[in-house]
Amino acid sequence: METGLAYHSDANVELALKQAVLNEAASIVQVLRCLIEFDQRDLVSETPYPSLYHYCTTELGYSPEAAYKRIRVARKAVEFPDLLRLLEENKADLARLVAVSAHLTHENESDLLRRACEMKREQLEFYVAGLAPKPATRDLIRPLTAAPPQLALPAPPVSAPEPAAEALPPPVPQPAAAVEPLSEKLARIFFTADQQTVEDLERLCRLRRCRRGNSGIVIAEALRRMREDIDPDLRLVSKRPRASRPATPGSRYIPQHVKDAVWRRDEGQCAFRDKKGRRCCARENLQFDHIRPFADGGVSDDPDNIRLLCPLHNLAEARRRFGDGWIDRAIEARRQKSDNDGGGDPSVPG
């Protein structure tokens, strides 16, 4: 392979490599600066993607891990600009800055960033773990010779949207190895469950007379039954309409038959389209949005006034309609009410 450096001396090749590394660091910093500006202007709401994470992995072509690291550091750098300086001077890499970002405060910034630059990777991981220690878990030693004959579990179902409610866009998910592919049709799934769930699973396994280690069959059946009950796609195909209470004139409640009609028309996908006509790809966490807002006299019992939107585009549309000030006050009011009630996600009207 021709590199263009074949006739350079060994010393010059090393110098060229070091300079390329510095250029690479500067390039990453420029990407982060652009990402910060893109994020602060909320330009992703004008694209057919439901989050900045989806934009980075789809439009920009980053891997999930690379996208996560860049978004995490970019958003943290708004409050702590020294993160970009350390990257530009090649004193720390993205992985180190991601590791300490969740624990950064203005009080510990100097010490924590110094450790991120000076500590070995393993030492830094243990130090960061000590900042938020977790309880020790019991050892689990289980020999695995072959995958048990379990049924492949279906993909997580699309959540049934809540009527006319807009949650804040969720944080960017950190890549996690919750699903481990075993073959083309089998996967091992890891999840945490409370004691009651464990007892329920063991009871169902006994009732189904499942062999030990074959609980995937029970979980698969339970998931299928749950999807048949709450997944609009499956319910519409099976023609089993969900009971719907009568619509009250002037109410923002969206009757079930309207939801079903909208879901069928929008094909279970966010209806937003950008200026180029590209449609948002989101099919999860969708919400029913009033095209003419309920606050402006929009009705809830007419499918022509209801559409499916993802949280990001629903929030962007609300800001466009009512203004940032009104929406920010609504979010804060919901957040305070949620805190007083002891939980729940803050939301704004759709």
Buried (B, 14 or more C-beta within 10 A) or exposed (E): EEEEEEEEEEEEEEEBEEEEEEEEBBEBBEBBEEBBEBBEEBEBBEBBBBBBBBBBBBEEEBEBBBBBBBBBBBBBBEEBEBBBBBBBEBBBBBBBBBBBBEEBEEEEBEEBBEBBBEBEEEEBBEBBEEEEEEEEEEEEEEEEEEEBEBBBBEEEBBEBBBBBBBBBBEEBEEEEEEEEEBEEEBBBEEEEEEEEEEEBBEEBBEEEEBEEEBBBBBBBEEBBEEBBEEBBBBBBEEEEEEEBEEBEEEEBBBBBBBBBBBBEBBEBBBBBEBEEEEBBEBBBBBBBBBBBBBBEEBBBBBBEBBBBBBBBBBBBBBBEBBEEEBBEEBBEEBBEEBEEEEEEEBBBBB
